[in-house]
């Protein structure tokens, strides 16, 4: 699946605050990922996932409204193979659910370096490595 302008990855960005959404959008664009939309709540995000069927869901741990893991589980049920990257502050490492459909593929702790973000975007085995999980 290819996004607009030949992008091979498409994403929906979810974060409770504007600064985080702007930062994540800029990092995705830097890495040639087409951003389908941005949301601040579970309901907004799920509507974007339903409409655009992205290949990536980038979720900041601080949603304005809704359930972080509920969003992940519902989105994966709708878009099989959806990769999820959870961004969280290093000072508040999230407890991950036991249900594998609700678990993110990658947890990226802030602050992070640009190359760490790029590595998180790669699916497991894309470069011969087991991937970052």
Secondary structure, DSSP 8 states (H G I E B T S, - for coil): ---GGG-SEEEEEE-SSHHHHHHHHHHHHHTTEEEEEEESBHHHHHHHHHHH--SEEEEES--SBS-HHHHHHHHHHHSTT-EEEEEEEGGG-----SSGGGS-SEEEEES--HHHHHHHHS-TTTTSS----
